[in-house]
Amino acid sequence: MLTLDELFAHEDPWPIALEAGLSSLGEVYRPGLEDLMRQALSDPDASLRREAFSGLPGDSGALELVIEGLRDPDEWIRREAVIRLGWSATREDARDDAPEGPSTARSIAHLLIPLVKDPSPVVRSTIGQVIGRLYAGRDDQEEAVHILLGLLAEDDPQTRARAAQAIA
């Protein structure tokens, strides 16, 4: 049986074996595997990057790797990064008096706002949903309203619908 290090170093003529190894990371990911994951997340094959990304934990354990996913060329990975970041901020983080940090709602929102101009409507519609969640019940909603109004003008019906839901 190959170790994960050997799996990534192995010149595999069958990428399916590497995909299977990556999909198992959801069960075994732990701190210390960041370099291994970063290598997988930079693979030219989008399907391998997706498997690696899906193996990242849903909590803040791999926050840096999830943030890197916002710049991935694959729209699925960018969308998943938006979702994971949007749901990693806790309700306590959303308070206006919460301290700034990498997982606060305000910090996460500022990471996501540039993706309002993402070329993918799937990513933009997800941004609308997440921005609405991050700013819900806050005193500084003007920025979110401005972003959501811009998304309401989109051609894509899903983007408009999610922006409208977020405003409601």
N, C-alpha and C positions, 0 to 999 in steps of 0.2 A: 504494500500500500504506500502511495506517495504522501509525503508531508505537503502542506500548503506551499512552503518555500520551493520544494522540488516541482510541484505542479506548475508554478509560475515560471520556473527556470526551464522546464521541459519544453523542447521543440515538438509540440503535439501536432501531428498531421490531422487530428480529429478535434477541432475546437469544441466539440460537444463535451469532451472530458473536462476541459477547462471551465466551460459553462456550468457543468455539474458541480465541480469543485467550488466555484464561486457561489452558486446557489446555496451550498451548505454553510456558507459563512453566516447566514442569518442565525444559525444555531450555535456557531462557535466564535463569532467575532468578539474580540476583547482588546483592551488597550495594549499596544505593542504591535498590532498588525497594521498600523497606519501606513508604513512604507509599502507593505505588500498590497494593501488596498489602493494606495495612490498609483502603484504600477498598473494594477488592473483597470483603474479608472482612467488611465491615459492610453489604454489600448486603442488602436485605430478601429477595431471592430465594435460597432455600437451595441451589438447584442451582448458582447462580453462586458462592456461598461455598464449596461443595464443590469445584468446579473450581479455585478460587483456592487452597484449602487443599492440594489434591493437587499443586499446582505448587510448594509449598514444598520446600526441600531436606530430605533425611532426616537430615542432620547437624545440628550446633548452629548453623549459619549463620543460621537464622531462629528461634532459640529463643524469643524474646519473642513472636513471632507464634503459635508453636505453643502456648505457655502461654495466650495469649488464647483459643485454640480450646477450652480446657477449659470456658469459660463460654458457648460458642455455644449458641443454642437448639436447634440440630440435633444429634440424637444421633449421627449418623454422624461429624460433625466432632469431637464430644467424644471418641468412641471412637478415632478416628484420632489425636487429640492425645495420648491416653493411651498408645497404642501407640508413637508417635514418641518421647515422653518416656521411656517405659520402656526403649526400646532405645537411647537416646542415652547412657545411663550406661555407661561402660566397666567392665570387670572391675577395673581399678585403682581406679576411683571407689568401688567397693563395699567396699573395705577400711575397717575401722573407723578407721584412723589417717589416711585420706585427708583432705586439707583441704576445708573447706566451699566450695562455689561453686555457681553456677546449674546445673551439669550433674552434680553428684555424686549418687550413688544416694540418699543420705540426703535431700538437698534435693529431688530429684524425688519421692521417696516422700511427703514432706510436702506437696507440691503436689497429689498424687493422692489422698491419704487422704480429703479431704472428698467426693470423688466416690463413696465407698462408699454414700452416701445418694442418689445420682443416681436420678431417676425411671425411667431406662431400664435394663432388665435387661441389655441388650447392653453398656452402659457398665460396669455393676457386675461382670459376668462378666469383662470385660477387665481391670478393676482387680484382681480376684483373681489373674489370671494374671501381671500385671505386678508386683504387690506381692510375689508369691512369687519372681519372678526377681530383683527388686532386693535382697531380703533373703537370698537363697540363700547359704549358707556364712558368714554373718556372725554375730558374737557377740551382737548386739542383736536377736534374732529375736522377742522377746516381743511387741513391738508388732505385727509382721506376723502372728504366730499369733493374737493377739486379733482382728485385722481379718478374717483368713481364717475363724476360727471363727464370727464374725458372718455372713459370707457363706454358710457351710454351712447356716445356718438360713433362707436365702431360699426363697421359693416356686419361683423359676425354676430348672429343672433344669440349665441351662447354667451358671448362676452357681455352683450347688453343685458341679458337676463340675469347673469350673476351680479353685475354692477347694480341693477335695479333691486335685487334681493338684498344686497349689502346696504343700500341706502334706506330700505324700508324699515 
